[in-house]
Amino acid sequence: MTEQTRLQVGDPAPDFSLTSSDGTQVTLSDFRGTSVIVYFYPKAATPGCTKQACDFTDNLALLGDAGYEVLGISPDSPEKLARFVEDEKLRITLLSDPEKQVLTEWGAFGEKKNYGKVVQGVIRSTFVVDPDGTLAEARYNVKATGHVAKLIKDLKIA
């Protein structure tokens, strides 16, 4: 596998502006002054991605009360994300990155092992951005199941 860029705790969070599931533009720098959880996932409406999105939605009040916003990013189109939000009754903000530019910039797209084979794809990753725009957490290759609960515990929210 080739070496690819990985963001580290303390790095400035790369800014982005992406289209959300409701068609609005969402820009990371608009959240300055707020902590933001940015997570990258491979594909809407698949079992693991649905579990992760539902876990974030189920814990949204807890996260919000602790001062966190949640942004999920995938290569899916805004239309597919809108169906995903509607079908699963999601309350988190999902963003579309079909060109995979933001995914790549954050180190969440590249070579990974899938069932023993090296493939190009989305690397399930989660980041916590401090109110000043600096990365407080940078986690790659996270598991879909149990990840949100672990993140809440590690952030000492519950």
C-alpha positions as CSV (number, residue, x, y, z in Angstrom):
1,M,0.0,0.0,0.0
2,T,1.2,3.5,-0.8
3,E,1.6,6.1,1.9
4,Q,-1.1,8.7,1.9
5,T,-1.6,11.9,3.8
6,R,-3.2,11.6,7.2
7,L,-4.3,14.5,9.3
8,Q,-3.1,14.6,12.9
9,V,-4.4,16.1,16.2
10,G,-3.4,19.7,16.2
11,D,-3.6,20.2,12.4
12,P,-5.9,22.9,11.1
13,A,-9.1,21.3,9.8
14,P,-9.1,21.8,6.0
15,D,-12.1,24.0,5.1
16,F,-14.8,22.8,2.7
17,S,-18.1,23.9,1.2
18,L,-20.3,21.0,0.1
19,T,-24.0,20.5,-0.8
20,S,-26.2,19.0,1.9
21,S,-29.1,16.5,1.5
22,D,-31.5,19.4,1.5
23,G,-29.6,21.2,-1.3
24,T,-28.0,24.0,0.8
25,Q,-24.3,24.7,0.9
26,V,-22.5,23.9,4.2
27,T,-19.1,25.4,4.9
28,L,-17.0,24.1,7.8
29,S,-15.6,27.6,8.6
30,D,-19.2,28.8,9.3
31,F,-19.1,26.6,12.4
32,R,-16.1,28.5,14.0
33,G,-16.8,28.9,17.7
34,T,-18.5,25.5,17.8
35,S,-17.1,22.0,18.1
36,V,-17.9,19.8,15.1
37,I,-17.7,16.1,14.6
38,V,-16.9,15.4,10.9
39,Y,-17.3,11.8,9.8
40,F,-16.7,10.2,6.5
41,Y,-18.5,7.1,5.4
42,P,-18.5,5.0,2.1
43,K,-22.1,4.8,1.0
44,A,-25.6,5.8,2.2
45,A,-28.2,3.2,2.8
46,T,-25.7,0.3,3.3
47,P,-25.9,-1.6,6.6
48,G,-22.8,-0.2,8.3
49,C,-23.3,3.4,7.1
50,T,-27.0,3.2,8.2
51,K,-26.0,1.9,11.6
52,Q,-23.5,4.7,12.1
53,A,-25.8,7.5,10.8
54,C,-28.6,6.2,13.1
55,D,-26.3,6.1,16.1
56,F,-25.3,9.7,15.5
57,T,-29.0,10.7,15.1
58,D,-29.9,8.7,18.3
59,N,-27.2,10.6,20.2
60,L,-27.7,14.0,18.6
61,A,-29.4,15.6,21.6
62,L,-26.6,14.4,23.9
63,L,-23.9,15.6,21.5
64,G,-25.7,19.0,20.9
65,D,-26.1,19.5,24.7
66,A,-22.3,19.0,24.9
67,G,-21.7,21.6,22.2
68,Y,-21.1,19.4,19.2
69,E,-22.5,19.6,15.6
70,V,-22.3,16.5,13.4
71,L,-21.5,16.5,9.7
72,G,-21.4,13.3,7.7
73,I,-19.7,13.2,4.3
74,S,-19.8,10.6,1.5
75,P,-19.5,10.5,-2.3
76,D,-23.2,10.1,-2.6
77,S,-25.3,12.6,-4.6
78,P,-27.5,15.1,-2.6
79,E,-30.6,13.3,-4.0
80,K,-29.4,9.9,-2.6
81,L,-28.6,11.6,0.7
82,A,-32.1,13.1,0.8
83,R,-33.7,9.7,0.3
84,F,-31.3,8.2,3.0
85,V,-32.3,11.0,5.5
86,E,-36.0,10.5,4.7
87,D,-36.0,6.7,4.8
88,E,-34.0,6.5,8.1
89,K,-35.5,9.7,9.7
90,L,-32.0,11.1,10.2
91,R,-31.5,14.4,11.9
92,I,-27.8,14.9,11.2
93,T,-26.4,17.0,8.3
94,L,-25.2,14.8,5.4
95,L,-22.9,16.3,2.8
96,S,-22.2,15.2,-0.8
97,D,-18.6,15.0,-2.1
98,P,-19.0,13.2,-5.4
99,E,-15.6,14.4,-6.7
100,K,-14.0,13.0,-3.5
101,Q,-11.9,16.2,-3.2
102,V,-12.7,16.7,0.5
103,L,-12.5,13.0,1.3
104,T,-9.0,13.0,-0.2
105,E,-7.9,16.2,1.4
106,W,-8.8,14.8,4.8
107,G,-7.1,11.4,4.1
108,A,-10.4,9.6,4.1
109,F,-10.1,8.3,0.5
110,G,-7.3,6.1,-0.8
111,E,-5.9,2.7,-0.6
112,K,-7.4,0.4,1.9
113,K,-7.7,-3.3,2.5
114,N,-11.1,-4.8,1.8
115,Y,-11.5,-8.5,2.4
116,G,-7.7,-8.9,2.0
117,K,-7.5,-7.0,-1.2
118,V,-6.0,-3.5,-1.7
119,V,-8.7,-1.2,-3.2
120,Q,-9.3,2.5,-3.6
121,G,-12.2,3.7,-1.6
122,V,-13.6,5.7,1.3
123,I,-11.8,5.1,4.6
124,R,-14.3,5.3,7.4
125,S,-12.9,8.2,9.5
126,T,-14.0,10.6,12.2
127,F,-12.6,13.9,13.2
128,V,-13.4,16.4,16.0
129,V,-12.8,20.0,15.1
130,D,-12.3,22.4,18.0
131,P,-14.1,25.8,18.0
132,D,-10.9,27.4,16.6
133,G,-10.8,25.1,13.6
134,T,-8.1,22.8,14.9
135,L,-8.4,19.0,15.0
136,A,-8.9,17.6,18.5
137,E,-9.4,14.0,17.2
138,A,-8.4,12.3,14.0
139,R,-9.4,8.6,13.7
140,Y,-9.1,6.5,10.6
141,N,-10.4,3.0,9.9
142,V,-13.1,3.3,12.6
143,K,-15.8,0.6,12.9
144,A,-19.4,1.5,12.0
145,T,-20.9,-0.4,15.0
146,G,-20.1,1.0,18.4
147,H,-18.0,3.9,17.1
148,V,-20.4,6.6,18.3
149,A,-20.6,5.2,21.8
150,K,-16.8,5.0,22.0
151,L,-16.5,8.6,20.7
152,I,-19.0,9.8,23.3
153,K,-17.1,8.0,26.1
154,D,-13.7,9.3,24.8
155,L,-14.9,12.8,24.7
156,K,-16.2,12.4,28.3
157,I,-19.8,13.4,27.2
158,A,-21.5,10.6,29.1
